Amino acid sequence: MCDEVWAVIGSLFPSARATGRPPVAHMGAHALGAAAYAAKAAELASPSRGGDAEIQWQVQHMNRSVRESLRRLPLLGEDPSGPLGSGLLASGALGSNIRTLQAAIRNEKVD
């Protein structure tokens, strides 16, 4: 990145300047995490199909702008510095649920 861009980024996000990486919008990761936790809870309540049904319900109830925004996030594990890098959301049931959500969102036809 050019120095002028880093000057603006650094003034707004000091941690970005310190790490040498631009800031990553992470609110979408919170949304995917919440949906993944909901699917995990549904699976615990109904082990045969609860998680899948919850993921399907979550995707069907997203409005167009939400789906478009979530499609722009990197896939889970694709950006190690971002909120969807390695960590709690990247493994186990949560990681599996987020991967399923991201696949469904990317394959879903936008209204």
N, C-alpha and C positions, 0 to 999 in steps of 0.2 A: 504494500500500500504506500501511496505517496505521503510525504511528511504532512501536508495540509490535512489530509483525511485523518491521519493519526493524531494530529493536534486537536481536532474536533472530538474524535472518539475518546482520546485521553482526558479531555476536559470533562466529558460527560460520564465516562466509565473508567476511573483510574485503574481498576483491576485489569481492564483490557490492555491498557498501555503497559502495565507491569508484566503481564504474561506474554505480550506480543501477539495476542489473538484478538480478533474483533469480538464484540459481545454477541451472544446468541440469544435470540428471543426465546424464552423458556416457558412462557405461559401455556403454550400448546402441550408441552411435556407434562405439565400439571393436569391438563385435561385428559391426556392419554393415561396418565397414572391413575386418576380417579376412576376412569372407565375400567381400567385393568383391575383395580381393587374391587370394584362392583362385580365384575365377572368372576373374580376369585371367590367372593362371598356367595354368589349365586351357585357356583360349582360346589362349594361346601354344603350348601343347603339342599342341592339336588345334584348329586354326583354324576348322574347319567347324562344330563344335558344342560344343566343350569348355566354353566359358563358360556357355552356357545349361544344359547338363547339370549343371554344378557348382552353379549357382544353384538348380535344381530339387532337387538332392540336399540342399543346405543347408536349404531350406525344409521338405522332407519329414522331415528328421531333427531339427527343432526340437521341443522338447516344448511342451506347452500354455502353461506359464508364460512361457517364452521368447517365444513368438509374441505372447502378450498384452502382455508388457512392451514388445516392439519396436513393436507397433501404436500404443502411446501416444507414441512419439517424433514430433516434428514431421517433416513430409516434408522431404527434402533441399532446402535453399535457402529454406525457409519462414521460419526464424528466423535472421536474420543474426548474432545474438549467441551462438547456440548452437553446439554442436560439429558440427552438420550444416548450418551456414551456408556462406558462401563459403570456399574454401580447396581444399586438395589433394583432399579426398574429393568435392568438388562438381563436378569437371570431368573430361573425358576418359572413359577406360574405367572408372575407379573410380566416377565420378558416375553413369554409365549403369548400372553393375552395382548400385549402391545403389538407384537409382530402380526397377530391375527387382525387386530384393529386396523393397523396401517395397511395391510393387504386389502382388507375390505373397503377401506376409504379410497384407496388408489384404484380399485376395480369398479367402484360404484359410479354409475352415471350421474353427472351433475344435473339437477333439475333445470 
